[in-house]
Amino acid sequence: MSPQGMGIAGIGAVTGYGWGREMLWDGLLEAKPAAALVEGYGVEEDETAWVARIPDGGDPEDGPSRFARAMRAAAREAITDAGRRGWLPGRRVGLLHATVQGEVDLWRDFYVEHGGRQSVRGYLAMMPSTPMSLLAQEYGFHGPSMVVSAMCASGNAGLITAKSWLDGGLVDDVVFVSTDVSATCENLLHFERLGVAVTDAEPLDACRPFQEGSRGYIMGEASVAFVLSNRDTNVYTRVVGGAMSHDAHHVTSIEPNLTQVRECFRDALADARVPADALGYLNAHGPGTRQCDRAEATLLGEFFPATARVYSVKPLAGHCQAAAAGVEVAAAALGYERGLIPAPPRVAPGHPQLLDGPTPLADGLTVKSSLGMGGHNAVVVLAPPA
């Protein structure tokens, strides 16, 4: 076991930018939002909305839905990538899948279009465990397989779960996928009614984390996969610590005193055994809502040195819900390898520590925070591979 923490040995991604991690990276570097104006996304059929949807694609053999195809495509890309970088799977490869709503399109059709009638094969395809079971069959992976769900903190929660499996010796490696393909008109409408999703403005006008004039976020979709291992290999970055907590306060709002969020940050840094002056970046949850901006700016001031910088890629990739942290960790991991942080451009006056566009990587660890709706807090600490 490497004393340096859990390594990310391979990355795969399907996002609003397209099918593949390089499309994600290129889109972020170009500061081009993944969202497009989509018709038929409002109460009236002729209404439109800005959404960062996964485009059509994938292998029909991977399943009947975009969810299954994206999940298996991202996993397959990560496994291939890890193999090219020298990773060899151990005897016990575990599978983790972070998701919240799963096969929303298939379940809607099941009730609305088919009246609850479906073939046995079609019914089993709707289960959240089925895509992972098929992936296990494809590669002959025999470790445990489990679904993780912690709202928008699901990606970080999955990474922490994978690390606990590896540190405890339950598995030799983990293939972890976070998937959310739920930006349907029905779901979008409810997030808009909650006052957090914005549909009627271009992404950089609507979502401005830590800047004046931010109204919330643009909904996004993604499936992001990582091959994770404690063994020495050519990794992008290492997860050296993490922690989770729950506010137990409100179904949507962050507890105003930030008691549990603060404890989550403190516990993650203690788990990583790093001093405050080792921190260089806060890769924020950063959805552009007022309460999240306030919470994360407060903790940036409390836990980080004045030289640290903050950024969020949600203005570009969209808020991908269960896959949000997956997208954001992938951006940081690719950035460590390529010496560049793919931060969005600043478009309004904002926090003095906020990055402005793609920035050369300096020394320092990255703290990735996730504040999931309902009080789910999850924080991981990322270190350079060496």
C-alpha positions as CSV (number, residue, x, y, z in Angstrom):
1,M,0.0,0.0,0.0
2,S,1.3,3.4,-0.9
3,P,1.6,5.8,2.1
4,Q,0.7,8.6,-0.3
5,G,-3.0,7.9,-0.5
6,M,-5.4,6.5,-3.1
7,G,-4.4,7.2,-6.6
8,I,-6.6,8.1,-9.6
9,A,-5.0,5.8,-12.2
10,G,-7.5,6.3,-15.0
11,I,-10.2,8.8,-16.0
12,G,-13.3,8.5,-18.3
13,A,-15.9,11.1,-18.9
14,V,-19.2,11.7,-20.8
15,T,-20.5,15.2,-20.3
16,G,-22.4,18.0,-22.0
17,Y,-19.2,18.5,-24.0
18,G,-19.4,15.1,-25.6
19,W,-18.2,11.5,-25.2
20,G,-14.6,11.5,-23.8
21,R,-12.4,13.1,-21.1
22,E,-10.5,15.1,-23.7
23,M,-13.7,16.8,-24.9
24,L,-14.3,17.8,-21.2
25,W,-10.8,19.1,-20.9
26,D,-10.9,21.0,-24.2
27,G,-14.3,22.5,-23.4
28,L,-13.1,23.8,-20.0
29,L,-9.9,25.2,-21.4
30,E,-11.8,27.1,-24.1
31,A,-14.1,28.5,-21.4
32,K,-17.0,27.4,-23.6
33,P,-20.1,26.5,-21.6
34,A,-21.4,23.0,-22.3
35,A,-25.1,24.1,-22.1
36,A,-27.2,24.8,-25.2
37,L,-30.7,26.2,-25.6
38,V,-33.1,23.3,-25.7
39,E,-36.7,23.5,-26.9
40,G,-39.6,21.9,-25.0
41,Y,-38.2,22.4,-21.5
42,G,-40.8,24.5,-19.9
43,V,-44.5,24.4,-18.8
44,E,-45.5,25.2,-22.4
45,E,-44.2,23.1,-25.3
46,D,-42.6,26.0,-27.1
47,E,-40.5,27.1,-24.1
48,T,-36.8,26.7,-24.1
49,A,-34.1,26.3,-21.4
50,W,-30.4,26.3,-21.1
51,V,-29.2,22.8,-20.3
52,A,-25.9,21.0,-20.5
53,R,-27.3,17.7,-21.7
54,I,-25.2,14.7,-22.7
55,P,-25.5,14.5,-26.5
56,D,-26.8,11.3,-28.2
57,G,-24.1,8.7,-28.7
58,G,-22.7,5.6,-27.1
59,D,-23.0,1.9,-27.9
60,P,-26.6,0.6,-28.2
61,E,-25.3,-2.7,-26.9
62,D,-24.6,-1.0,-23.6
63,G,-28.3,-0.5,-22.9
64,P,-31.5,1.2,-24.1
65,S,-30.9,4.5,-22.3
66,R,-28.4,7.4,-22.3
67,F,-27.8,6.6,-18.6
68,A,-26.6,3.1,-19.2
69,R,-24.6,4.0,-22.3
70,A,-22.9,7.0,-20.7
71,M,-22.1,5.0,-17.5
72,R,-20.5,2.1,-19.3
73,A,-18.7,4.3,-21.8
74,A,-17.1,6.4,-19.0
75,A,-16.1,3.3,-17.1
76,R,-14.6,1.7,-20.2
77,E,-12.6,4.8,-21.0
78,A,-11.2,5.0,-17.5
79,I,-10.2,1.3,-17.5
80,T,-8.5,1.6,-20.9
81,D,-6.8,4.8,-19.8
82,A,-5.5,3.2,-16.6
83,G,-4.2,0.1,-18.5
84,R,-2.3,2.4,-20.9
85,R,-0.7,4.1,-17.9
86,G,0.5,0.8,-16.4
87,W,-2.4,-0.3,-14.2
88,L,-3.1,-4.0,-13.9
89,P,-6.3,-5.0,-12.0
90,G,-5.8,-6.9,-8.8
91,R,-7.7,-10.0,-7.7
92,R,-10.6,-8.1,-6.1
93,V,-11.8,-5.1,-8.1
94,G,-14.7,-3.4,-6.5
95,L,-17.4,-1.4,-8.3
96,L,-19.0,1.8,-6.9
97,H,-21.7,3.8,-8.7
98,A,-22.8,7.2,-7.4
99,T,-26.2,8.2,-8.6
100,V,-29.4,9.8,-7.2
101,Q,-32.3,9.4,-9.6
102,G,-30.9,6.7,-12.0
103,E,-32.9,5.7,-15.1
104,V,-35.4,8.6,-15.1
105,D,-36.2,8.2,-18.8
106,L,-36.9,4.5,-18.6
107,W,-39.0,4.8,-15.4
108,R,-41.1,7.6,-17.0
109,D,-41.8,5.5,-20.0
110,F,-42.6,2.5,-17.8
111,Y,-45.4,4.4,-16.0
112,V,-46.5,6.9,-18.6
113,E,-46.0,5.2,-22.0
114,H,-46.3,1.5,-21.1
115,G,-48.7,1.5,-18.2
116,G,-46.4,-0.5,-16.0
117,R,-46.0,-3.2,-18.6
118,Q,-42.5,-4.2,-19.5
119,S,-40.5,-7.3,-20.4
120,V,-38.5,-8.9,-17.6
121,R,-35.3,-7.9,-19.4
122,G,-36.5,-4.3,-19.9
123,Y,-37.6,-4.1,-16.2
124,L,-34.2,-5.3,-14.9
125,A,-32.5,-2.7,-17.1
126,M,-34.2,0.0,-15.0
127,M,-32.5,-1.1,-11.8
128,P,-29.5,1.0,-10.7
129,S,-27.4,-2.1,-10.1
130,T,-27.8,-3.5,-13.6
131,P,-25.3,-1.4,-15.6
132,M,-22.6,-2.1,-12.9
133,S,-23.4,-5.8,-13.0
134,L,-23.0,-5.9,-16.7
135,L,-19.7,-4.0,-16.4
136,A,-18.5,-6.6,-13.8
137,Q,-19.4,-9.4,-16.3
138,E,-17.6,-7.6,-19.1
139,Y,-14.3,-7.4,-17.2
140,G,-14.6,-10.3,-14.8
141,F,-14.5,-8.0,-11.7
142,H,-15.5,-9.9,-8.6
143,G,-15.1,-7.4,-5.8
144,P,-18.1,-5.8,-4.0
145,S,-20.5,-3.7,-6.0
146,M,-22.6,-0.9,-4.5
147,V,-24.6,2.3,-5.2
148,V,-23.7,5.5,-3.3
149,S,-26.3,8.3,-3.0
150,A,-25.8,11.5,-1.2
151,M,-27.4,14.1,-3.5
152,C,-24.9,16.5,-5.0
153,A,-22.2,15.2,-2.6
154,S,-22.5,11.7,-4.1
155,G,-19.2,12.0,-6.1
156,N,-17.1,12.9,-3.1
157,A,-19.0,10.3,-1.0
158,G,-18.1,7.6,-3.5
159,L,-14.4,8.6,-3.4
160,I,-14.3,8.4,0.3
161,T,-16.1,5.1,0.3
162,A,-13.6,3.7,-2.2
163,K,-10.7,4.9,-0.1
164,S,-12.2,3.2,3.0
165,W,-12.5,-0.1,1.0
166,L,-8.9,0.2,-0.2
167,D,-7.5,1.2,3.2
168,G,-9.4,-1.6,4.9
169,G,-8.1,-4.2,2.5
170,L,-11.6,-5.1,1.3
171,V,-10.5,-4.7,-2.4
172,D,-7.3,-4.3,-4.4
173,D,-8.7,-1.7,-6.8
174,V,-12.0,0.2,-7.3
175,V,-13.7,1.3,-10.5
176,F,-15.9,4.2,-9.4
177,V,-18.5,5.9,-11.7
178,S,-20.7,8.9,-10.9
179,T,-23.6,9.3,-13.2
180,D,-26.5,11.7,-13.5
181,V,-28.6,11.9,-16.7
182,S,-31.7,13.5,-15.1
183,A,-31.9,16.9,-16.7
184,T,-35.5,16.2,-17.9
185,C,-38.0,19.0,-18.3
186,E,-39.9,17.7,-15.2
187,N,-36.8,17.7,-13.0
188,L,-35.6,21.0,-14.3
189,L,-39.0,22.7,-13.6
190,H,-38.8,21.7,-9.9
191,F,-35.2,22.9,-9.4
192,E,-36.3,26.1,-11.0
193,R,-39.2,26.4,-8.6
194,L,-36.8,25.9,-5.7
195,G,-35.0,29.0,-6.9
196,V,-31.6,27.3,-7.6
197,A,-31.7,26.4,-11.3
198,V,-31.6,29.1,-14.0
199,T,-33.1,28.3,-17.4
200,D,-33.6,31.7,-19.1
201,A,-30.0,33.1,-19.3
202,E,-26.8,32.1,-20.8
203,P,-24.5,30.1,-18.4
204,L,-21.9,32.8,-17.7
205,D,-24.7,35.4,-17.1
206,A,-26.6,33.1,-14.8
207,C,-24.0,31.1,-12.8
208,R,-21.2,33.3,-11.3
209,P,-19.9,31.6,-8.2
210,F,-18.2,34.0,-5.8
211,Q,-19.2,37.0,-8.1
212,E,-21.8,39.6,-8.1
213,G,-25.0,38.9,-10.0
214,S,-25.0,35.1,-9.7
215,R,-28.5,33.7,-9.7
216,G,-27.9,29.9,-9.4
217,Y,-26.8,27.2,-11.8
218,I,-27.5,25.7,-15.2
219,M,-28.5,22.0,-15.0
220,G,-26.0,19.5,-16.4
221,E,-25.6,15.8,-17.1
222,A,-22.5,13.7,-16.9
223,S,-21.0,10.3,-16.2
224,V,-17.4,10.3,-14.9
225,A,-15.3,7.3,-14.0
226,F,-12.1,6.7,-12.1
227,V,-9.9,3.7,-11.6
228,L,-8.6,3.9,-8.0
229,S,-5.8,2.1,-6.4
230,N,-3.4,2.3,-3.4
231,R,-0.7,0.5,-5.4
232,D,2.1,2.4,-7.0
233,T,1.3,3.3,-10.6
234,N,1.3,6.3,-12.9
235,V,-1.5,8.3,-11.3
236,Y,-3.1,11.7,-12.1
237,T,-3.5,12.7,-8.5
238,R,-3.9,11.1,-5.0
239,V,-6.8,11.4,-2.6
240,V,-5.0,11.8,0.7
241,G,-8.0,12.4,3.0
242,G,-11.6,13.0,3.3
243,A,-14.6,13.4,5.5
244,M,-18.4,13.4,5.5
245,S,-21.1,14.9,7.7
246,H,-24.7,15.9,7.7
247,D,-26.3,19.2,8.8
248,A,-29.6,17.5,10.0
249,H,-31.1,21.0,9.6
250,H,-33.3,21.5,6.5
251,V,-34.4,19.7,3.3
252,T,-32.7,22.3,1.1
253,S,-30.9,25.0,3.2
254,I,-27.5,24.9,4.7
255,E,-27.4,25.3,8.5
256,P,-26.6,29.0,9.0
257,N,-23.9,28.6,11.6
258,L,-22.1,26.1,9.3
259,T,-21.3,23.9,12.3
260,Q,-21.3,20.5,10.4
261,V,-19.8,21.9,7.2
262,R,-16.9,23.4,9.3
263,E,-16.5,20.0,11.1
264,C,-16.4,18.3,7.7
265,F,-13.5,20.5,6.5
266,R,-11.7,20.1,9.8
267,D,-12.0,16.3,9.7
268,A,-10.9,16.0,6.1
269,L,-7.8,18.0,6.8
270,A,-7.1,16.0,9.9
271,D,-7.6,12.7,8.0
272,A,-5.2,13.9,5.3
273,R,-2.7,15.1,8.0
274,V,-1.8,18.3,6.2
275,P,-1.2,21.7,7.7
276,A,-3.2,24.7,6.5
277,D,-0.1,26.2,4.7
278,A,0.0,23.2,2.4
279,L,-3.4,24.1,0.9
280,G,-3.3,25.9,-2.5
281,Y,-6.8,25.6,-3.9
282,L,-10.4,25.2,-3.0
283,N,-12.1,23.4,-5.9
284,A,-15.5,24.5,-4.6
285,H,-19.0,23.1,-4.8
286,G,-19.7,26.5,-6.2
287,P,-23.2,26.3,-7.7
288,G,-23.5,30.1,-7.7
289,T,-26.3,30.2,-5.1
290,R,-26.1,32.8,-2.4
291,Q,-26.0,30.4,0.5
292,C,-23.3,28.2,-1.0
293,D,-21.1,31.2,-1.9
294,R,-21.4,32.5,1.7
295,A,-20.6,29.1,3.3
296,E,-17.6,28.3,1.1
297,A,-16.2,31.8,1.2
298,T,-16.4,31.7,5.0
299,L,-14.5,28.4,5.2
300,L,-11.9,29.6,2.6
301,G,-11.1,32.4,5.1
302,E,-11.0,30.1,8.1
303,F,-9.0,27.1,6.8
304,F,-6.9,28.3,3.9
305,P,-3.9,30.6,3.7
306,A,-4.4,34.0,2.1
307,T,-2.4,32.8,-0.9
308,A,-4.9,30.0,-1.7
309,R,-7.2,30.3,-4.7
310,V,-10.8,29.2,-5.3
311,Y,-12.7,28.2,-8.4
312,S,-15.7,26.3,-9.6
313,V,-16.2,24.7,-13.1
314,K,-20.0,24.7,-12.8
315,P,-20.5,27.8,-14.9
316,L,-18.9,25.8,-17.8
317,A,-19.9,22.1,-17.2
318,G,-23.2,22.8,-15.5
319,H,-24.4,21.4,-12.2
320,C,-24.3,17.7,-12.9
321,Q,-26.0,16.7,-9.6
322,A,-24.8,13.2,-8.5
323,A,-21.9,13.5,-11.0
324,A,-20.9,17.0,-10.1
325,A,-17.9,16.2,-7.9
326,G,-16.9,13.6,-10.5
327,V,-16.6,16.3,-13.2
328,E,-14.8,18.6,-10.8
329,V,-12.3,16.1,-9.5
330,A,-11.6,15.0,-13.1
331,A,-10.8,18.7,-13.9
332,A,-8.4,18.9,-11.0
333,A,-6.8,15.6,-11.7
334,L,-6.2,16.4,-15.4
335,G,-5.0,19.8,-14.3
336,Y,-2.4,18.2,-12.0
337,E,-1.0,16.2,-14.8
338,R,-1.0,19.1,-17.3
339,G,0.1,21.9,-15.0
340,L,-3.0,24.0,-15.6
341,I,-6.2,24.8,-13.7
342,P,-9.2,25.0,-16.1
343,A,-11.0,27.7,-14.1
344,P,-13.8,29.7,-15.8
345,P,-13.2,33.4,-16.6
346,R,-14.4,36.0,-14.1
347,V,-17.3,38.0,-15.6
348,A,-18.1,40.4,-12.6
349,P,-16.6,41.8,-9.4
350,G,-16.0,38.9,-7.0
351,H,-14.0,37.3,-4.3
352,P,-10.3,38.5,-4.3
353,Q,-9.1,34.8,-4.2
354,L,-11.2,33.7,-7.2
355,L,-9.2,32.5,-10.2
356,D,-9.8,34.2,-13.6
357,G,-9.7,31.7,-16.5
358,P,-7.1,28.9,-17.1
359,T,-4.2,29.4,-14.7
360,P,-0.8,27.7,-14.4
361,L,-0.7,25.3,-11.5
362,A,1.3,26.4,-8.5
363,D,2.3,24.3,-5.5
364,G,-0.3,23.3,-3.0
365,L,-3.0,20.7,-2.3
366,T,-6.5,20.9,-3.6
367,V,-9.5,20.7,-1.3
368,K,-12.7,19.6,-3.2
369,S,-15.9,20.4,-1.3
370,S,-19.4,19.2,-2.0
371,L,-22.5,20.5,-0.2
372,G,-25.4,18.3,-1.2
373,M,-29.0,19.5,-0.9
374,G,-30.5,18.3,2.3
375,G,-27.3,18.7,4.4
376,H,-25.0,16.2,2.8
377,N,-21.4,17.5,3.3
378,A,-18.3,15.7,1.8
379,V,-14.8,17.0,1.4
380,V,-11.7,15.3,-0.1
381,V,-8.1,16.4,-0.2
382,L,-6.2,15.9,-3.5
383,A,-2.4,15.9,-3.8
384,P,0.0,15.9,-6.7
385,P,0.9,12.4,-7.9
386,A,4.6,12.6,-6.8
